[in-house]
Amino acid sequence: MIAKDIHVSFVLITFILFFIRGIWMIVESDILQRSWTRWLPPIVDTILLASAIVLSVTIHQYPFVDAWLTTKVVALILYIGLGMLALSYGKTKTVRISAWVAAQLCFIYIAAVAITKNPLVLS
């Protein structure tokens, strides 16, 4: 399925971008201030979200109907919030780094739920 391949590819791309941007935040790199670091992630995330919607419709499984997909959506909201805290709104470097690490753990959980289709994957 093309939608699944696109989705998985953009999952990897968005994670790599987030990870690298976090490293740049930690080392206080000027690269993080370049314009492409602001416009590229939303484009990648839009393609990721669009492919997720197409995939959901294609496999006839939907958030708030299927527990594993509901869990992914809730965890995604948490991941986005942690990412915003890590890269934009964290008041101290300690808060930013802690949020960055927590966001990565959240991302790993989302991926595990996607692979197993089980929200209790960690139990």
QUIKA-V126554 format. One line per field, one symbol per residue. burial: I if it has 16 or more other ideal C-beta (glycine too) atoms within 10 Angstrom, else O. Layout:
burial = ???
This chain:
burial = OOIOOIIOOIIOIIIOOIOOIIOIIOOOOOOIOOOOIOOOIOOIIOIIOOIIOIIIOOOOOOIOOIOIIOIIOOIIOOIOOIIOIIIOOIOOOOOIOOIIOIIIOIIOIIIOIIOOOOIOOOO
